[in-house]
């Protein structure tokens, strides 16, 4: 797919030490995936996916470079009763 679009993939493998050093060098932009994606694109840096692939989760990468974990902004909590009510409603609509 990348070749068809004229893009080249980056086949270089980065060591954990290299990933940590890059993140620490740009620490003030490593606060969230959204911030990092924008900053990394503008500055030709590694994507968030590289960090997630290596550390398994974005927050694991943040922990390694001593950045506080922040609460997700897109999380919404539902009560069990509300979920059951929505499922019953969907089931009756079908």
C-alpha positions in Angstrom: 0.0 0.0 0.0 2.8 2.5 0.9 4.6 1.7 -2.3 1.5 2.3 -4.3 1.2 5.7 -2.7 4.8 6.5 -3.3 5.6 6.3 0.4 8.6 4.5 2.0 8.3 2.8 5.3 10.9 3.3 7.9 12.5 -0.1 8.5 15.0 1.1 11.0 14.7 -0.5 14.5 15.3 1.7 17.5 16.7 0.5 20.7 14.8 1.2 23.9 17.6 3.6 24.9 17.2 5.5 21.6 13.4 5.8 22.0 13.8 7.0 25.6 16.4 9.6 24.6 14.3 10.9 21.8 11.2 11.2 24.1 13.2 12.9 26.8 14.7 15.3 24.4 11.1 16.3 23.4 9.5 15.7 26.8 7.3 18.7 26.9 5.5 17.4 23.7 5.2 13.8 24.9 2.3 14.5 27.3 -0.4 12.9 25.1 -0.6 10.9 21.9 -2.5 13.8 20.3 0.2 16.3 21.2 3.0 13.9 20.2 1.4 13.1 16.8 1.1 16.7 15.8 4.6 17.6 17.1 6.2 14.5 15.6 4.7 15.1 12.2 5.9 18.8 12.2 9.4 17.8 13.3 9.9 14.5 11.3 10.1 12.4 14.5 9.0 8.9 15.3 5.2 8.3 15.5 3.3 7.3 18.5 2.9 3.9 17.0 6.6 3.2 17.3 6.4 3.9 21.0 3.3 1.8 21.4 4.7 -1.1 19.5 7.8 -1.1 21.7 6.3 -0.3 25.1 2.9 -1.9 24.5 0.9 1.2 25.7 1.5 4.9 25.4 1.3 5.3 29.1 4.1 2.7 29.6 6.3 4.9 27.5 5.4 7.9 29.6 6.2 6.1 32.8 9.6 5.1 31.5 10.5 8.8 30.8 9.0 10.0 34.1 6.0 11.8 32.7 2.9 11.7 34.9 0.0 9.7 33.5 -3.0 11.8 32.8 -6.6 10.7 32.8 -8.0 10.1 29.4 -10.1 12.9 28.0 -12.5 10.6 26.0 -13.5 8.3 28.8 -17.1 8.2 29.8 -18.4 6.0 32.6 -21.7 4.2 32.2 -23.9 2.7 34.9 -24.7 -1.0 34.5 -28.4 -0.2 34.4 -28.0 2.3 31.6 -26.0 -0.2 29.5 -28.7 -2.8 30.1 -31.5 -0.3 29.2 -29.7 0.7 25.9 -29.2 -3.0 25.0 -32.9 -3.7 25.6 -33.9 -0.7 23.5 -31.6 -1.7 20.6 -32.9 -5.3 20.8 -36.6 -4.1 20.6 -35.7 -1.7 17.7 -34.3 -4.5 15.6 
